[in-house]
């Protein structure tokens, strides 16, 4: 009898041990599965982390330089471009009523108001007293009415045109007659001539066989709302200069600003022409010194 009871107790202990061992094995297996899953998740996260870090570390593309040297049909130019609604302004006289006459004077005046001159060029033809030869508007005030008289010289090579900037920063180049008919109310405007490109076509009097070569500068209303200012680094013909705006700069409308006395201020290129006083000046402005 004792032997039977002892055998039963031994059997019960064995069953308990087997059951306990199975429970431990199951727990271990579950733990192992959990650990395995955790290891896989950690590996995935570890591989993805460098990609995330690399993505977040990519710097923003730098802003394009405002002025660049360009070559078109073997001729060299400096081209300065204002983005759509860039802060373009015209400058003629300071607070004392005297003409600025130089890029330095304009730059110093802007510095006093916490602003900086990004680039600048002469902005149209002027008289011996440096006053504009044609229509001129500054800060919304008409300083001189449009000049529609016939005459000699480039200014009167019809059609001439007007470069204008309205109060919200939009700018354009428009034939003088069309400008007046549209009753544009600009914040700034300057008249010059001749037009170089009109609705995508060269001025009818600009001929491919023209022989007059001068340093020239002009402005174009270009695709994507850009405004391009160009000055030749060497003497060029009207035809060569007009093609620069039409083909290279993709400006459907462009206006000649002047020749021989053309000048540029392009500090990003280390250029600052100082050789003579000038009349109206056009420039792009930004905040900061």
Secondary structure, 3 states (H helix, E strand, C coil): CHHHHHHHHHHHHHHHHHHHHHHHHHHHHHHHHHHHHHHHHHHHHHHHHHHHHHHHHCCCCCCCCCEEEEEECCEEEEEEEECCCCCEEEECECCCCCECCCHHHHHHHHHHCCEEEEEEEECCCECCCCCECCCEEECCEEEECCCCCCCCCHHHCCCCEEEEECCCCCEEEEEHHHHHHCCCCCCEEEEECCEEEECCEECCCCCCCCCCCECEEEEEECHHHCEEEEEECCCECHHHHHHHHHHHCCCCEEEEEEECCCCEEEHHHCEECCCCCCCCEEEEEEECC
